[in-house]
Amino acid sequence: MFSIRTAVRSLKRCKYKSILSMFICAVATFLMNLYAANVQDSARMLQKLPEAMEVSAGISNLDGSLDQGLKIKEKLVNQLLESEYVKAPVITVQLMTGFGEFKEEDWVENLTMYARGSNDIRGIPGLNPEDIKLAEGADPDFLMSDRRECLVDETILKARGLQVGDTVTLTIYYYRFGDYHEIFVDPLDVCEYYIAGSMNVSGDTGDSSYKDMLLPLKAVQDSFARAGFPFYADSCRFEVKNPLELNAFKEQMHDFGLLPVAPSADFYFDGNALTVRDETFIKAAERIEESLTLLRGFFPCILVIVAAVGYLTAHLFVQSRRPEYALMRSLGVGRGRSFYIFFLEYLILALLGCALGSLCAAPLASGGWKTFSGVAVLFTCCYLLGMSAALLAMGRLSVMAVLTKND
């Protein structure tokens, strides 16, 4: 208690120097809080960048000329659906259908509808949820199941005298690719489908075909399996779940057998190339990372500067207090106790300055109490380290020399 009372009396006696020292600590803490807030904001911005800027990807042929009407193997489709790096995949397969069962030679007058199998309504570009009218009790996520349910264009329903909730027999044909770029249309399946809803594509589809009917992808895959035909999807697009893991994502896609687009390659229908639209994201992430690197590079310099401020402040302020120090020593106060009393004075000033600086920085800095307390501890440690060096230097003074000089 003696040391505390002595330190407090000294602060009151040297109130102008105490106020100045506390002001220096407050300004330094204020600036350090702003620095910490900038680092945190940049790191937070980098973490939230995937939410603000999504990275889309898709499958194309090797020369990059096609992103639909492809021949994508079922194994690759299943790998993409199960990948931990893929989000919101949209897989489609092009089909042709007709109502009722008919012979193959009668396909011209009966095979009149372009259909698309997909796991999502986005399989038809321009189709929005508000464009769909579901039957009462229908599951809006039926496209993700293997149930034989479908969406049919409103115009076709009216022309055929059908309505939502009816069950119809469909004859389904699929597209088969030849060895020399030929495209064939062959019978696939005859089965009953429940009309789960109607659709009216009001948006810009970018593709006028394959919007008459939409079937669940898994149900179409089952038809291929029953017929014993290999399943091929015609398009696949998706988003990268975490764009910050682009390298791991691309490595996995390479393991899946996907190649980078080569414009000079020969034309084929095979969907075996990966297209990733990540240029904008990479540039934005690089700018943020450069800013973070620059800010973090200043961190050691800031610590050194704070320690130097503590040393210089204590060194300048104790110059006029040498007689006081010598008098304390001459009265029998040990070197350690004298150091402790002066140290305690500057510790009180540093804590008060930290509190004031943090209070002033609170409206401007986004950091919470953990950030403010962390900055206060870091500043206090560095400041007191430099100040201790100055006090230790004063401890090497000759008491007799100081007292004799004053005499």
N, C-alpha and C positions, 0 to 999 in steps of 0.2 A: 504493500500500500504506500510505503514511503516513496518508492520509485514513481508510482502513478501520480501521487500528489505533487511531487517535484516536477514531473513532466508537464502536468496541467498548469502549474504556476508559471513554468517557463514559457508555455504557449501564450498565456495571458500577458506576460511581461513583454514578449516579442510578438505582439499581435499583428503588426503589419507584415513582418516576415512570414508569420504563420499563415496569414490570409493569402499572401502571394504564393507560398508553397502549395497551399491547398488548391489555389486557382490553377497552378501548373498541372497538378495531378488531375483536376477536373477536365481540363482541356485535353490532356493526353488520353484519358479514359473515354471522353466523348469521341475523339477521332478513332480510337481503337474499336469502339462499338460500331461506328459507321463502316469501318473496314470489315469487321466481322459480318455485318449485315449484308454488305456487298458480296462477300464470299458465299454466304448462305443463299442469297437471292439467285446468284449464278448457278449454284449447285441445284437449287430447287427448280430453276428454269430448265436445266438439263434433264432432270428427272421427269418433269411434266411435258417435255417436248413431244414425246410419243402421243400424248393425248391431244395436243394442239396440231400436230402435223403427222398424220398417219402415212405409212409406207405401204403402197399397194404392189402386188406382184401377180404374175400369171404365167401360164404355159403357152408357148408358141412353137411353131416349127423351127427348124435349125436356122433358116435364113431370116426369120423374124417377119415373114410376109403374112402369116396367118395367126390369129389368136382364137378362132373358132372354126368349125368344120374340120377339126383335127382328129387324129387317131391317138388318143391317150390311153395307155394300158390301165387295166383295172387295178393292178398291183400298185401303180403310182398313185392312182386315185385314193386307194385305201391308206397308203402311207401319208398322203397329204392330210386326209381327214383325221388321222391319229397323231399328227406331228404336234409337239408342244410349242413350236415356233409359229404355227399357222393359226390365224383367227378369221372367222367369218368366211369360210370357203364357199364358193358357189360353183357347183359342178353341173354341167348340162350334157344331155345327149339328144341329138336330133332324130326325130321319128316322123313317120307318116301314118295316119290312122283313118279309119272309116267306120261308120256305124253298121252294126250287124255283122254276120258271118257271110263271106262270099268266097268264091273260087278265085284262084290266082289269076286265071285268064280274064276275070271280070274287074281287075283292079282299076282300069281307066275310069269307069263311071262311079266306082265306089270309094276309091282311095283319094279322098278329096281334102283332108285336113292335115295341116302341118302341126305337129305336136312337139313338145319338148319335155323331156324328163329332167327334173332338177330337185335339189334339196332345199331350194329357197325361191321365193317369188321373184328375187332379183335375177333368176335365170331367164326371165323375159325382161329385157331392158325397157324401162319406162313404166313397168307395172308397179303401182303403189298400193299399200294396204287399203286406202280409201276407194280403189278401183275394184275391190272384191266384195261380193255379197255372198256370205256363207249361209249354208242351210242351218236351221235351228239345231243347236246342240253339236254342230260340227267343230272339230278341233282345228284351230287356226294353224297349228304346227304339224298338220298331217303330212306335209311334204317331207318332213324329216323321218317319217315312218315308212314301213313297207306295205301299208294298207292300200288296197286298190280303190283309191278315191282320186278325183280329178277336178280341175277347174276348166270350164268351157266358156268360150267367148259368148257374150249375150246374143249377138247377131245370129250365131249358129243355133243356139237354143230356140230362138223365136222361129227361125226358118224350119227347124225340124219338129216344132211343136213340143219341145221338151221343156222341163223346168228343173230348178234346183231341188235335189232330193230324189230324183229318179235314178234308176239303175239301168245302165245300157250295156250292150255287148259291143266290144271294140275289136276290130281286126287291126293289128299293129304290124307295120313294116319298119325295118331298120336299114341304115346305110352301111354298105360294105365297100371297102376300098380294094381295088385291084392292084396288081403288081406294076402296072404301067400308068398310074394316075387315073385309072377309071374309077367311077363311082356307080355302084349298083344299089338298087332298092329291092330287098328280099323280104319274104314273110318272116315274122318273128313269133307272134302269139295271137291267140284269140281268147279273150277273157272278159269277164264282167267288171265294170267299174261303176262306183257310186259317184254321182255328180254332187260333190260337196259344196260347190259354189260356182258363181258366174263371175266373169271378169270383163272389164271394159278398159282396154289399154288406152289411156288418155294422154300419156306422156310421149315424148319422142323416143321411139324404140331404137332408131338407128338401124333397124332390120325389120322389114315388113313381114317376113315369114316367121314361122314357128311361134305364132302367138294365138293359134286357134284353140289349143288345149295344153294344159300343164299337168304332168303326172309326177308322182313321187319317184325320186331317183332309185331308191331301194326296190320299189315294186318293179321298175324296168329292169334292174339288175337280176331280179328273180326270174323274169321272163327269159332273159338271156341264158340263165343257168338251166332252166327247165328245157330250153330248146337245144342246149349243148353248144351254144355259140360263144366265142370269146367276147367279152364286153369291152367296148371302147367308148370313153367320153369324148365329146367333141369340143368342149371348152372347160377351162378351169381358171378361176381367178380368186384371189384371196388377199388378206392383209397380213402383214408381219405383226405378230402379237406384241413383241417388244423390239422396236427398231434399234434400241441401244445394244441389242444382241445380234446385229446384222451379220457379223462375221460367223458366229455360231450357226445362224440360220442358213447362210450360203453354204457353209461346210456340210450341213445336213442335206441340203438340196443336191449337192454334188454327190453325196453318198447314195442318194435316191436314183442317181443316174442322169440328172439334168445337166445340160451343158450350157455355156454362155452362147448368146446369139452370135452367129457368124454370117453377116450379110453376103459373103462371097460363096456360101455353101449352096449345093444343089437343092432344088425345090423338092420337098417331100411333104406328105400330109402328117407324118409322125410328129406327135407333140412331145418333144424331148429337150426343149430349151427353156431356160428360165429368164423371164424379163422382170426386172425390179426397178420401179420408179422411185429411186432413193436419192437422186441428185440434190434436190432442195433440202431434204432432211440432213444429209451429210454436211452440206455447206453450213446450215444453221448450227448443227452440233459442233462443227469444227470452230466456228466463231465463239461459241460459248466456252468450249474447252480451252481455247487460246486465252480468253479473258480469265478463266479460273487459274490457268497456269501462271499467268502474269501476276494475279493477285496473291496466289500462294507463294510465288517467288519472293515477294516483299516481306513475307512473314519473319524470316530470320533477321532481316534488316530492322524491322520494327522492334523486335526484342532487344537488339543491340542499342538502338536509339533510346528506348525507354530506360535501359540500364545506364546509358551515358547521361540521360537527363537526371536520373536519380543521383548519380555521382556528382555532376556539376552543380546541381541545386544544393546538395548537402555541403559540398566543398566551399561554395561561395557563402552560404549562410553561416557556416561554423567559423569562418575567418574572424568575425568580430566576437566570437564567443570563446576564443582561446583562453582569455583570462578567466572566464567562468569555469572552464574545464580545469585549468591549472589550480584554481581555488578549491574546487571539489576534491582534487587529488591531494592538495596540501592539508585538507581537513580530514584526511584518512579514508576517503571513498576510493575503493579499489578501481583498477583500470576496467575490470569487467563490469562492475556496477555503473561506473561513469558511462561506459559504452551503452549499457542497457537503458539508462535514463534518456540519453540522446536518441537512441534507436526507438524508444517508445514514443517520443515526441513525434518523430517523422512517420511512425506507423499510424498514429492517430490522424495526422494530417492526410496521409495517403488514403486511409479508409474514408475519411470525410470527403476528400476530393473524388474518390471513386463513386461514392453515393451520389454526389452532385452531378458528376459527368454522366452517369447512367440515367439519372432523372432527366437531364436535358436531352439525352439521345433517344429516350423512349418514344417521343412522338415521331421521330424521323427514321429510326431503325426498326426493322421488322422482327428482330430477335426477341425471344421471350426472356423470362427471368433466368433460365439456365444459361443463355448466351451472355446476359449482363453479368451474372455471377462469375461465369468462366472468365470473361474479360477482366473483371475486377481482381480475381485471384492471380491471373497471369500478370497483369500490370503491377500489382502490389509486390509480387515476388521479384520481378525484374527491377522495379524501382528500388526496392529495399536492398537488392543485391548491389546495385551501384552505390546507393547511399552508405551501405556498410563498408564498402571499400574506402569511401571518403572518411568515415568515422575512424576506421582502423588506422588510416594515415595520420589523423589527428592524435591518435593514441600514442604515436611514436614521438610526440613533442616532448621536449625537456621542460618539466614543470618549473625548475629553478630559473631556466632561461626566460621563460614567459613572465614569471613574477618579477625578475630582476629588470627586465625590459620595461615593465609598467612602472617600476619605481624610478 
